Amino acid sequence: MSSYIRYTLTVHGTLAHIALIVAFWFLSLANADVSAQSTRVQVTSTTTTGWPLIEATVTVVDESGQPITGLPSEAFSATLAGADLELTNLLTTSDPGLGVSIVLSFDVSGSMAGPPLENARTAAHALIAQLGPSDQVAVLAFADGPVVIQQFTADKAILGSAIDGLVAGGNTSLYAGVQESVNLANTSLLPRRAIVLLSDGVNFPDDGALAEPSLTAVEESSVLFMSIGLGDAIDQDYLSKVAGLGHGQFSVAPAPEDLTALFRTAADVLRQQYVLSLDAGLIDPQVAHNGTLAIQSVAGGSAMTGEATIELPAAVLAIPATPLATPDLAGEVEAPLLTTDEAAGSSDKNSLLPYALVVAASAAIIVVSGTLVWRRRR
């Protein structure tokens, strides 16, 4: 085979290979998940006792986990079971009179003695200093078992004394500490509840079966869970699961000196939540029950969506629905409705598909051309 033919085949083969790679790249973009940023909007709690009014508490954070503040009502929209809802009011938890109840839950096992516990106290004082007059805090400690140190109160002096009185010693009952923290949070009369939990170790004894009841308790509650791990001996998998099920955040403090900044960030998130009042008067309660509430927020030019399942009180469901007259659609096939994100994703995929087909066709032409040249030269 002449050097010219070898050169021609090499060039055409390389071009074809590159073209195929580009084609597959376009196709992968077309199939990419365009809703990857949806987790940046977190629906932390919903209240339906005033149906058809729904009150939803929402946290909007950026990619670094910092709260996005100052969003106007025009930045939010909501749907329930695919139907649009009217936003009648928007408040933030920093508004006077709109309180948050917070459980400060501390791992006080023996490994927390010394600088870890000292810095944990300092961090807790910094968090409490950021709270408003309508906020309430309870203090819980867990070592060999969980103990409620202080019930909910807005008295910062009492809370300071409870925190200063924490003493380290014993093993880490992490799973029991999480479950008791949820139980304590559920005693609050405020609709917005949160837990900030700190741990520097793993559950002892290391019985994974004991983790499930605590995770179930977090998932079934409407409590926002902020978990913080101290050091490199933490149960990162469990703490991140707790934060995920609790629609909150998981953070790691490499050193005790980092705790204050993380506690302040937690306070910022809790004080910068949005409370949306939504009118669902046009939706049948039977349809709304167990339906998906989707709240979209537009910040920084990008649209993000958070979801939650709506459950209505039994008294509301007992009211018979009023039948609505509907046209006869026999024989017609209803096209499935797409959510905003699905429609955007479909549009993106359709716009990329022609490019992918063109590049793939080009690759095929190049390969065929190379083959013909090779045969002609031979």
Secondary structure, DSSP 4 states (H G I P E B T S, - for coil): --HHHHHHHHHHHHHHHHHHHHHHHHHHHHTS-TTGGGGGEEEEEEE-TTTTEEEEEEEEB-TTSPBP----GGGEEEEETTEEEEEEEEEETTSTT---EEEEEEE-SGGGTTHHHHHHHHHHHHHHHT--TT-EEEEEEESSSEEEEEEEE--HHHHHHHHHT----S---HHHHHHHHHHHHTT-SSS-EEEEEEESS--SS--GGGHHHHHHHHHHS--EEEEEEESSSS-HHHHHHHHHHTTSEEEEESSGGGHHHHHHHHHHHHHT-EEEEEE-TTS-HHHHTTPEEEEEEEETTEEEEEEEE----HHHHTSPPPP------TT--PPPP--HHHHHHHHHHHHHHHHHHHHHHHHHHHHHHHHHHHHHH-
